[in-house]
Amino acid sequence: MTSTSKAGTALAALREDLAGAVFAPADAGYDEARTIFNAMIDRRPAVIARCENEADVVTTVRFARDLDLPIAVRGGGHSVAGMSLNDGGVVIDMRRMHGVTVDPAAKTVRISGGAVMSHLDRACQPYALATTGGRVSTTGVAGFVLGGGSGWLDRDFGLAVDNLLGVDLITADGTRLTATAEDSPELFWALHGGGGNFGVATSLTLRLHDLPEFAMCLLLYPPESGPEVLRVYRDVIESAGPEAGGGVIYLTGPPEPFVPEHLVGTLLAGALMTYAGGEETLRRLVGPLLALPHVSEVLTALPYPDFQCMLDDPPGLRNYWSAEYLTGLPDELVDVFCARAFSMPVPTPTQHAMFPLGGAIAEGPPEFPVPYRDAQWAVHPFGVWEDPADDDRCRRWVKDVRADVLPWSTGAVYLNFTGDEGPERVVAGLGAENLARLGALKRRYDPDNVFRFNHNIKPT
């Protein structure tokens, strides 16, 4: 156990050495520094180091190791399980490290480890370039990519991890290294889905794709129309090209201009179609959905970064999510999925989503530890609420959604859609054979499991 005097001396040295700020529990600003997206998470780290640069990260890692303290890494702070915080350990807060550098000629982008999606998307927009990002603008890029990376453009551009070209990493002993297909290729493989188990990603390089036009269509329907809407949506998306994405989402009618006032706060069924192309082509594509009686319609071309901000979930609410990846979407499953919507917590920002997969996801590199490529659809119960008295009800609903669809599950899952659901779900998210290989790499790069606040891979 570290002595109080040693800890105090080390903390004073950290404050002196870091270009960024350091927060201990007695410091002003500490509570703000430990606040993350999910209001259910209330943890008290011993030290929060708000790093300004890579040297700060190295210094903080060595500080933590010297005092034998575990390390959590905060980028966007969007992890539903609160993996960017710990109790009594060290948090490396990357939020100040959010630079983005685009190389339009090479169609690549270099992103600092604390950047969120809006930093990435806005930097690429002037060049009509993009890569697969999350479904909201506030998600941290590093955690999203290293965990696999599923977003609105993944049917066209592949998973985010399929576009990963390199990672600058600080390992558990404070060593700086770069992992690419040529340099440290085994570690580079592990970073394609293995998350933050192997170190602190201070920057990532990603492949970009041309995106000269982007359009979206959001249609809202009475909830009882959901089964017909989902069947039509299924037929439209399965015959469309990979440029089309989106999902069918039950939601509480938000107080937005496009929602009739009398439907605000009520359950609605929504069909969202995103399109990496022009508005008129999208209008023809969604013709069968437009033909169904609906209560609200938004169909427009717009810059992709603007769309990414449209569905931002508000911070400071209570969150519990999960997912199942599915072999297909037969009519029986359509009915099961839609029936569960009527027990959804309303009115809350909770969403009951069914996302189409396929396209470039299925065609991506099979060797990476992302075993859900062959799934055709994904169900994503996204529980969000405000009142702690609703905790049990909302979490039960999410679990009920999973139980409903298990007969159609592939058994694999995208871990970024889940919280801490136990080691068997880590196996489901990485694959049993992959996990053995990942465990050996974990032993090499982090034998003491310092980086364990994640979907943890134990050293083997």
For each residue, the residues with C-beta under 8 A, 3 or more apart:
1:
2: 6 7 67 68 69
3: 6 7
4: 7 8
5: 8 9
6: 2 3 9 10 67
7: 2 3 4 10 11 67
8: 4 5 11 12
9: 5 6 12 13
10: 6 7 13 14 63 66 67
11: 7 8 14 15 22 24 47
12: 8 9 15 16
13: 9 10 16 17 63
14: 10 11 17 18 22 47 49 59 60 63
15: 11 12 18 22
16: 12 13
17: 13 14 59
18: 14 15 21 22 49 51 52 56 59 60
19: 51 52 53 55 56
20: 49 50 51 52 53 56 93 96
21: 18 29 49 50
22: 11 14 15 18 27 47 48 49 50
23: 27 29 30 33 34 47 48 49 50
24: 11 27 30 46 47 48
25: 30 44 46
26: 30
27: 22 23 24 30
28:
29: 21 23 32 33
30: 23 24 25 26 27 33 34 48
31: 34 35
32: 29 35
33: 23 29 30 48 50 91 93
34: 23 30 31 43 44 45 48 85 91
35: 31 32
36: 41 74 77 78 79 82 84 85
37: 76 77 78 79 138 315 319
38: 41 79 80 81 82 317 318 319
39: 315 316 317 318 319
40: 82 318 319 320 391
41: 36 38 81 82 85
42:
43: 34 82 85 86 87
44: 25 34 87 88
45: 34 48 72 85 86 87 88 89 90 91
46: 24 25 69 88 89 90
47: 11 14 22 23 24 63 64 69 89 90 91
48: 22 23 24 30 33 34 45 90 91 93
49: 14 18 20 21 22 23 56 60 63 90 91 92 93
50: 20 21 22 23 33 93 95 96
51: 18 19 20 56 57 60 92 93 94 96 97 114
52: 18 19 20 56 96 97
53: 19 20 56 57 97
54: 57 58 97 168 170 176 202 203
55: 19 58 59
56: 18 19 20 49 51 52 53 59 60
57: 51 53 54 60 61 92 94 113 170 200 202
58: 54 55 61 62 170 174 176
59: 14 17 18 55 56 62 63
60: 14 18 49 51 56 57 63 64 71 90 92
61: 57 58 64 65 71 92 170 172 173 174 200
62: 58 59 65 66 174
63: 10 13 14 47 49 59 60 66 67 90
64: 47 60 61 67 69 70 71 89 90 450
65: 61 62 68 69 172 173 174 450
66: 10 62 63
67: 2 6 7 10 63 64
68: 2 65
69: 2 46 47 64 65 88 89 90
70: 64 86 89 90 450 452 453
71: 60 61 64 86 89 90 91 92 200 450 451 453
72: 45 83 84 85 86 89 90 91 92 453
73: 84 91 92 94 196 200 451 453
74: 36 77 84 85 91 92 93 94 95
75: 78 84 94 95 113 114 115 116 140 141 142 143
76: 37 116 117 138 139 140 141 143 144
77: 36 37 74 84 95 140
78: 36 37 75 138 139 140 143
79: 36 37 38 82 83 84 143 419
80: 38 319 320 321 418 419
81: 38 41 418 419 420
82: 36 38 40 41 43 79 85
83: 72 79 196 420 453 454 455
84: 36 72 73 74 75 77 79 91 143 453
85: 34 36 41 43 45 72 74 82 91 453
86: 43 45 70 71 72 89 90 91 453
87: 43 44 45
88: 44 45 46 69
89: 45 46 47 64 69 70 71 72 86 453
90: 45 46 47 48 49 60 63 64 69 70 71 72 86
91: 33 34 45 47 48 49 71 72 73 74 84 85 86
92: 49 51 57 60 61 71 72 73 74 200
93: 20 33 48 49 50 51 74 96 114
94: 51 57 73 74 75 97 98 112 113 114 140 142 200 202
95: 50 74 75 77 98 114
96: 20 50 51 52 93 114
97: 51 52 53 54 94 112 113 114 115 202
98: 94 95 112 114 115 116 119
99: 111 112 115 119
100: 109 110 111 112 115 119 120 123 124
101: 109 110 123
102: 108 109 123 124 127 129 208
103: 106 107 108 109 110
104: 107 127 129 208
105:
106: 103
107: 103 104 129 207 208 209 210
108: 102 103 165 205 206 207 208
109: 100 101 102 103 120 123 124 129 131 205 206 208
110: 100 101 103 203 204 205
111: 99 100 115 119 120 141 142 203 204 205 206
112: 94 97 98 99 100 115 202 203
113: 57 75 94 97 142 200 201 202 203 204
114: 51 75 93 94 95 96 97 98 140 142
115: 75 97 98 99 100 111 112 119 120 140 141 142
116: 75 76 98 119 120 137 138 139 140 141
117: 76 120 121 133 134 136 137 138 139 141 144 308
118: 121 122 137 138 305 308 309
119: 98 99 100 111 115 116 122 123 141
120: 100 109 111 115 116 117 123 124 131 133 141
121: 117 118 124 125 130 133 137 304 305 308
122: 118 119 125 305
123: 100 101 102 109 119 120 126
124: 100 102 109 120 121 127 129 130 131 208
125: 121 122 128 129 130 303 304 305
126: 123
127: 102 104 124 208
128: 125 210 211 212
129: 102 104 107 109 124 125 208 209 210 211
130: 121 124 125 133 153 157 208 209 211 304
131: 109 120 124 153 157 160 163 206 207 208 209
132: 149 150 151 152 153 154 157 158 159 160 162 163
133: 117 120 121 130 139 141 144 149 151 152 153 160 308
134: 117 137 139 144 149 151 308
135: 139 151 152 308 311
136: 117 139 308 309 311 312 313
137: 116 117 118 121 134 305 308 309 312
138: 37 76 78 116 117 118 312 313 315
139: 76 78 116 117 133 134 135 136 143 144
140: 75 76 77 78 94 114 115 116 143 144
141: 75 76 111 115 116 117 119 120 133 144 145 204
142: 75 94 111 113 114 115 145 146 196 201 204
143: 75 76 78 79 84 139 140 146 147 195 196 416
144: 76 117 133 134 139 140 141 147 149 160 416
145: 141 142 148 149 160 161 164 204 206
146: 142 143 161 167 191 193 194 195 196 201 204
147: 143 144 161 193 195 414 415 416 455
148: 145 159 160 161 192 193 370 414 415 416
149: 132 133 134 144 145 154 159 160 161 416
150: 132 154 159 160 355 361 378 414 416 417
151: 132 133 134 135 154 160
152: 132 133 135 245 246 274 307 308
153: 130 131 132 133 156 157 209 211 245 274 276 304
154: 132 149 150 151 157 158 159 160 245 357 359 360 361
155: 242 243 244 245 356 357 358 359 360 361
156: 153 209 242 243 245 276 359 360
157: 130 131 132 153 154 162 163 209 360
158: 132 154 162 163 360 361 363 364
159: 132 148 149 150 154 162 163 361 364 370
160: 131 132 133 144 145 148 149 150 151 154 163 164 206
161: 145 146 147 148 149 164 191 192 193 368 370
162: 132 157 158 159 192 360 364 365 368
163: 131 132 157 158 159 160 206 207 208 209
164: 145 160 161 167 191 192 204 205 206 207
165: 108 180 181 205 206 207
166: 178 179 180 188 204 205
167: 146 164 178 179 180 188 191 201 203 204 205
168: 54 176 177 178 201 202 203 204
169: 176 177 178 179 187 191 198 199 200 201 202
170: 54 57 58 61 174 175 176 199 200 202
171: 174 175 177 198 199 445 446
172: 61 65 199 445 446 447 448 450 451
173: 61 65
174: 58 61 62 65 170 171
175: 170 171
176: 54 58 168 169 170
177: 168 169 171 183 184 187
178: 166 167 168 169 183 184
179: 166 167 169 183 184 185 187 188 191
180: 165 166 167 183 184 185 188
181: 165 185 188
182: 185
183: 177 178 179 180 188
184: 177 178 179 180 187 188
185: 179 180 181 182 188 189
186: 189 190 441
187: 169 177 179 184 190 191 198 441 445
188: 166 167 179 180 181 183 184 185 191 192
189: 185 186 192 367 368 369
190: 186 187 193 194 197 198 369 437 438 441
191: 146 161 164 167 169 179 187 188 194 198 201
192: 148 161 162 164 188 189 365 368 369 370
193: 146 147 148 161 190 368 369 370 415 429 430 434
194: 146 190 191 197 198 369 430 438 441 457
195: 143 146 147 415 454 455
196: 73 83 142 143 146 199 200 201 451 453 454
197: 190 194 438 442 446 451 452 454 455 456 457
198: 169 171 187 190 191 194 441 442 445 446 451
199: 169 170 171 172 196 445 446 451
200: 57 61 71 73 92 94 113 169 170 196 451
201: 113 142 146 167 168 169 191 196 204
202: 54 57 94 97 112 113 168 169 170
203: 54 110 111 112 113 167 168
204: 110 111 113 141 142 145 146 164 166 167 168 201
205: 108 109 110 111 164 165 166 167
206: 108 109 111 131 145 160 163 164 165
207: 107 108 131 163 164 165
208: 102 104 107 108 109 124 127 129 130 131 163
209: 107 129 130 131 153 156 157 163
210: 107 128 129
211: 128 129 130 153 214 276 304
212: 128
213: 276 277 278 279 301
214: 211 274 275 276 277 301 302 303 304 307
215: 274 275 277 278 279 281 282 299 300 301 302
216: 246 272 273 274 275 282 298 299 300 302 307
217: 271 272 273 275 282 283 286 289 297 298 299
218: 258 270 271 272 296 297 298 299
219: 229 270 271 286 289 290 292 294 296 297 298
220: 253 258 259 263 268 269 270 294 295 296 297
221: 225 226 229 268 269 270 271 292 293 294 295
222: 225 268 269 293 295
223: 226 250 267 268 269 341 342
224:
225: 221 222 228 229 269 292 293
226: 221 223 229 230 248 250 269 338 341
227: 230 231 334 335 338
228: 225 231 232 292
229: 219 221 225 226 232 233 248 269 271 289 292
230: 226 227 233 234 248 269 329 334 337 338 354
231: 227 228 234 235 331 334
232: 228 229 235 236 288 289 292
233: 229 230 236 237 248 271 273 289
234: 230 231 237 238 329 334 356
235: 231 232 238 239 288
236: 232 233 239 240 244 273 285 286 288 289
237: 233 234 240 244 246 273 356
238: 234 235 356 358
239: 235 236
240: 236 237 243 244 285
241: 244 359
242: 155 156 358 359 360
243: 155 156 240 275 276 277
244: 155 236 237 240 241 273 274 275 282 285
245: 152 153 154 155 156 273 274 275 276 356
246: 152 216 237 271 272 273 274 355 356
247: 272 353 354 355 356
248: 226 229 230 233 269 270 271 272 353 354
249: 269 270 272 351 352 353 354
250: 223 226 267 268 269 270 338 341 344 351 352 353
251: 254 267 268 270 349 350 351 352
252: 265 266 267 268 346 347 348 349 350
253: 220 259 263 264 265 266 267 268
254: 251 259 264 349
255: 259 264 265
256: 259
257:
258: 218 220 296 297 298
259: 220 253 254 255 256 263 264 268 296
260: 263 264 295 296
261: 264
262: 266
263: 220 253 259 260 266 268 295 296
264: 253 254 255 259 260 261
265: 252 253 255 346 347
266: 252 253 262 263 346 347
267: 223 250 251 252 253 341 342 344 346
268: 220 221 222 223 250 251 252 253 259 263 295
269: 220 221 222 223 225 226 229 230 248 249 250 338 341
270: 218 219 220 221 248 249 250 251
271: 217 218 219 221 229 233 246 248 286 289
272: 216 217 218 246 247 248 249
273: 216 217 233 236 237 244 245 246 282 285 286 289
274: 152 153 214 215 216 244 245 246 307
275: 214 215 216 217 243 244 245 278 281 282 285
276: 153 156 211 213 214 243 245
277: 213 214 215 243 281 282
278: 213 215 275 281 282 301
279: 213 215 282 283 299 300 301
280: 283 284
281: 215 275 277 278 284 285
282: 215 216 217 244 273 275 277 278 279 285 286 299
283: 217 279 280 286 287 290 299
284: 280 281 287
285: 236 240 244 273 275 281 282
286: 217 219 236 271 273 282 283 289 290 299
287: 283 284 290 291
288: 232 235 236 291 292
289: 217 219 229 232 233 236 271 273 286 292 294
290: 219 283 286 287 294 297 299
291: 287 288
292: 219 221 225 228 229 232 288 289
293: 221 222 225
294: 219 220 221 289 290 297
295: 220 221 222 260 263 268
296: 218 219 220 258 259 260 263
297: 217 218 219 220 258 290 294
298: 216 217 218 219 258
299: 215 216 217 218 279 282 283 286 290
300: 215 216 279
301: 213 214 215 278 279
302: 214 215 216 306 307
303: 125 214 306 307
304: 121 125 130 153 211 214 307 308
305: 118 121 122 125 137 308 309
306: 302 303 309 310
307: 152 214 216 274 302 303 304 310
308: 117 118 121 133 134 135 136 137 152 304 305 311
309: 118 136 137 305 306 312
310: 306 307
311: 135 136 308
312: 136 137 138 309
313: 136 138 317 349 384
314: 317 349
315: 37 39 138
316: 39
317: 38 39 313 314 349 384 385 386
318: 38 39 40 384 385 386 387 388 390 391 394
319: 37 38 39 40 80 382 383 384
320: 40 80 383 394 395 398 419
321: 80 380 381 382 383 398 417 418 419
322: 380 381 398 399 401 402 417 418 419 421
323: 378 379 380 381 402 413 414 417 418
324: 378 379 401 402 405 406 408 409 413
325: 357 372 375 377 378 409 410 412 413 414
326: 329 333 375 376 377 378 379 405 408 409 410
327: 375 376 408 409 410
328: 333 376 377 408
329: 230 234 326 333 334 354 376 377
330: 333 334 408
331: 231 334 335
332: 335 336
333: 326 328 329 330 336 337 405 408
334: 227 230 231 234 329 330 331 337 338
335: 227 331 332 338 339
336: 332 333 339 340 404 405
337: 230 333 334 340 341 352 354 379 404 405
338: 226 227 230 250 269 334 335 341
339: 335 336 342
340: 336 337 343 344 352 397 400 401 404
341: 223 226 250 267 269 337 338 344 352
342: 223 267 339
343: 340 397 400
344: 250 267 340 341 350 352 397
345: 348 350 383 385 390 393 394 397
346: 252 265 266 267 350
347: 252 265 266
348: 252 345 383 384 385 386 390 394
349: 251 252 254 313 314 317 384 385
350: 251 252 344 345 346 381 382 383 384 385 394 397
351: 249 250 251 380 381 382 384
352: 249 250 251 337 340 341 344 381 382 401
353: 247 248 249 250 379 380 381 382
354: 230 247 248 249 329 337 377 378 379 380
355: 150 246 247 377 378 379 380
356: 155 234 237 238 245 246 247 376 377
357: 154 155 325 361 362 372 375 376 377 378
358: 155 238 242 361 362 376
359: 154 155 156 241 242 362 363
360: 154 155 156 157 158 162 242 363 364
361: 150 154 155 158 159 357 358 364 373
362: 357 358 359 373 374
363: 158 359 360
364: 158 159 162 360 361 368 370 373
365: 162 192 368
366: 373
367: 189
368: 161 162 189 192 193 364 365
369: 189 190 192 193 194 430 431 434 435 437 438
370: 148 159 161 192 193 364 373 414
371: 412 428 429 430 431 434
372: 325 357 375 378 410 412 413 414 429
373: 361 362 364 366 370
374: 362 410
375: 325 326 327 357 372 378 410 412
376: 326 327 328 329 356 357 358
377: 325 326 328 329 354 355 356 357
378: 150 323 324 325 326 354 355 357 372 375 414 417
379: 323 324 326 337 353 354 355 401 402 405
380: 321 322 323 351 353 354 355 417
381: 321 322 323 350 351 352 353 397 398 401 402
382: 319 321 350 351 352 353
383: 319 320 321 345 348 350 394 395 397 398
384: 313 317 318 319 348 349 350 351
385: 317 318 345 348 349 350 390 391 394
386: 317 318 348 390
387: 318 390
388: 318 391
389:
390: 318 345 348 385 386 387 393 394
391: 40 318 385 388 394 395
392: 395 396
393: 345 390 396 397
394: 318 320 345 348 350 383 385 390 391 397 398
395: 320 383 391 392 398 399
396: 392 393 399 400
397: 340 343 344 345 350 381 383 393 394 400 401
398: 320 321 322 381 383 394 395 401 402
399: 322 395 396 402 403
400: 340 343 396 397 403 404
401: 322 324 340 352 379 381 397 398 404 405
402: 322 323 324 379 381 398 399 405 406
403: 399 400 406
404: 336 337 340 400 401
405: 324 326 333 336 337 379 401 402 408 409
406: 324 402 403 409
407:
408: 324 326 327 328 330 333 405
409: 324 325 326 327 405 406
410: 325 326 327 372 374 375
411: 428
412: 325 371 372 375 428 429 431
413: 323 324 325 372 417 418 425 428 429
414: 147 148 150 323 325 370 372 378 417 418 429
415: 147 148 193 195 418 425 426 429 430 455
416: 143 144 147 148 149 150
417: 150 321 322 323 378 380 413 414
418: 80 81 321 322 323 413 414 415 421 425 429 455
419: 79 80 81 320 321 322
420: 81 83 455
421: 322 418 424 425
422: 425 426
423: 426 427 456
424: 421 427 428
425: 413 415 418 421 422 428 429 455
426: 415 422 423 429 430 435 455 456 457
427: 423 424 430 431 432 435
428: 371 411 412 413 424 425
429: 193 371 372 412 413 414 415 418 425 426 455
430: 193 194 369 371 415 426 427 434 435 438 455 457
431: 369 371 412 427 434 435
432: 427 435 436
433: 436 437
434: 193 369 371 430 431 437 438
435: 369 426 427 430 431 432 438 439 457
436: 432 433 439 440 460
437: 190 369 433 434 440 441
438: 190 194 197 369 430 434 435 441 442 457
439: 435 436 442 443 457 458 459 460
440: 436 437 443 444 460
441: 186 187 190 194 198 437 438 444 445
442: 197 198 438 439 445 446 447 449 457 458 459 460
443: 439 440 446 447 459 460
444: 440 441 447
445: 171 172 187 198 199 441 442
446: 171 172 197 198 199 442 443 449 450 451 459
447: 172 442 443 444 459
448: 172 459
449: 442 446 452 456 458 459
450: 64 65 70 71 172 446
451: 71 73 172 196 197 198 199 200 446 454
452: 70 197 449 456
453: 70 71 72 73 83 84 85 86 89 196 456
454: 83 195 196 197 451
455: 83 147 195 197 415 418 420 425 426 429 430
456: 197 423 426 449 452 453
457: 194 197 426 430 435 438 439 442
458: 439 442 449
459: 439 442 443 446 447 448 449
460: 436 439 440 442 443
